[in-house]
Amino acid sequence: MRLRAARELWPVDSLGDRWYSLSVRVTEGRSIADVLRALAQAGLGPHGRSRVFGLRGSASAYLVARHLGAPSRPSVVIAAGAREAESWVGALRFFLGESENAPPLERRVHWFPSWDVEPLSGVSPTEEIVAERLSTLYHLNQAKSALVVTTAEALLQRLPPVAALLELSQYWVEGEEAGLERVARGLAAAGYQRVPQVEDRGEFAVRGGIVD
């Protein structure tokens, strides 16, 4: 099916001085390539606003993957909810040719989930959620073209300062040498508890020449 892209101006909100720089309505008649061409010809700057509507199914993810296919700068996709976000992650990885089992440093698409607990409940989110959020924040600061998928709910939750996050982050690769005490100090500074024997997540132990 071919799709048609028409250039129009549409208001962003009720303020009369704020408008979309480009609004593309996708209907039968032209392809996704035509939409991408219209976006490229518009020459929008980093603060320009554009809207594309009329796409169905995974066509939206395909359009984003094509539009952001060449590594450029970090980007964020905000989905309506967690289920939609998970679909976006899978579709973007498929269209970008990224393996689900790719090492974290080789991934471009990252998932930034919201906490899995109710606000003001006094219950902490699960370790998996915390780890996923911290991993994504780290790669968002380190990678030049990270593509983060998240939800509005996740963005509303407070985040640690960038400087503090990077200061407490330590990344090691196989074969790298690191002093045991240096590792222990870094883990303790990041909030890990030093114990004689590890029994739960968030704990570490130094026994001989092994960090557990």
PyMOL commands that set and color helices and strands:
alter all, ss='L'
color gray80, all
select helices_A, chain A and resi 32-42+59-67+82-95+104-106+127-142+152-155+162-168+180-189
alter helices_A, ss='H'
color red, helices_A
select strands_A, chain A and resi 3-8+22-28+50-53+75-79+109-112+147-151+193-194+203-204+206-207+210-211
alter strands_A, ss='S'
color yellow, strands_A
deselect
rebuild
show_as cartoon
